[in-house]
Amino acid sequence: MNKEPQLSFSNAQRWRIGANVLVSILAAVVVLVAVNILSARHYRTWDVAGGSDPSLAPLTLRVLGAVTNRVEVTVLFDRRSPTFSSVSRLLERMVRRSAWLQVEYVDYIRFPARAEKVRADLNLLPSDTGDRVIFHSKDRTRVVYARDLSEYDYSQMLTQRTIRRIAFKGEQLFASALFGLIDADPVTVYCLQGHGEQDPEDTDDQMGFSNLKNSLEELNLKVKTLVLDSNTIPADCRLLVVANPTSPLSSAEVAIIQNYLSRGGRMLAQFTFSSLFRPPTGLEAMLENWGVRVGRNYLVDRAQNDSDEPGVSILGEFSDHPIVKPLRRSRLYMVAPRSMELIAAGSADTNPPKVTPLLFTGEGGVAVSPRKEHERQGRLPAAVAIERPGGVLAGVGLPGTRIVVVGDSLFLGNKLIDQLANSDFARLSVNWLLDRDLLLGGIGPQAIREFTLTLTQAQMRSVRWLFLGVIPGSVFLFGGWIWYRRRF
């Protein structure tokens, strides 16, 4: 008689084996979760492409460390944009450093309804379209536009009409936007009016300064207009903007501005070539006391213009001053800027100002007088920065004085401010004038590396056969060999 087969394992043994398997699975899950938690908190990143160090700059980390409230970051972008990948990678690194950042990606091409809701929630104008990154916290909003995120090489624009994207400036701009959200109450900038100056409320395409006003407000600044009908400049004035006065200031008004500057005031002064055909404004003589002579001429760069007539010049020769260090590979559009000349300060001062050129023409620069006479030639300054350290007056400590003088104001008008690096120059100048050194240096643009692969027709055929024939065929043959071994 056949005996009944004996079971290899009893019920108790099967339960023990099942329990061991379950415990092993749970242990593996716990280890996996623990490893993920540790890797999220303690991680290292490497750039396998061989590019620059992907870690954030110390200044960016300082700004992120100062964020103590939730910041909603909305990336309103077409994902097909060449800038999108750089933006997303940068934000991923910033989110790892600050849990207060909440990022949402909205592709307005694929999800127009969601994009419209974002615009409505943040009170964006319907006409304000295009790629941008929006930082919002409480009642403050800062917008970084895609057009400002890249640095371009314009050296071949005139000869070959080509423009290359060479660097990504997202870290600097994102840190600036966050700083604007966490900064204290906005400081006040006054724009002088009453002498034909360009108006921050004017939306005119040529002479209006409304776009400049918007840029300043994005830096957490409050922009007001000022008419000098009193004996002093308001106490809350942190920066005075004097943009292209077309009629002379009275001696009393010049004295008010001089007194404001001597007590540690800050000023951005701009002129245009058209003022050459009018009487001096009075600012020219005052600036000579600060070591700068504004030329009664305008600059033409012979490398770009064959005529002595006033025209647009592309200037890209910069000094080592903190204002223009981040712009070394950039260019500015200017319309026949007046020349700047460094001279000895006009008044005997135990604390003389330091004057530093910011922007030059090329070696082919020519200073042309209204009578078309060539007064100077060579590498000529079109903008300067003036700085006098703080001191003591009548026993009272005074902050240092800072002034930026530019030979053109049209380049910051509504038509040209968004061209080339004009808006960057405006932001950097204002940040330096207001001692916002955090937003000046230490966060450089990230270079974009380009690779060119040149193949002959024979090499192209080899690559095509490799991807279309060899690789799929190898997988097919390997699968067939496995089937044969198992079948026979």
Secondary structure, 3 states (H helix, E strand, C coil): CCCCCCCCCCHHHHHHHHHHHHHHHHHHHHHHHHHHHHHHHCCCCCCCCCCCCCCCCHHHHHHHHHCCCCEEEEEECCCCCCCHHHHHHHHHHHHHHCCCEEEEEECCCCCHHHHHHHHHHCCCCCCCCCCEEEEEECCEEEEEEHHHCEEEECCCCCCCCCCEEEEECHHHHHHHHHHHHHCCCCEEEEEECCCCCCCCCCCCCCCCCHHHHHHHHHCCEEEEEECCCCCCCCCCEEEEEEECCCCCCCHHHHHHHHHHHHCCCEEEEECCHHHHHCCCCCHHHHHHCCCEEEEEEEEEECCCCCCCCCCEEEECEECCCCCCHHHCCCCEEEECCEEEEECCCCCCCCCCCEEEEEEECCCCEEEECCCCCEEEEECCEEEEEEEECCEEECCEEECCEEEEEECCCHHHCCCCCCCCCHHHHHHHHHHHHCCCHHHCCCCCCEECCCCCCCCCHHHHHHHHHHHHHHHHHHHHHHHHHHHHHHHC
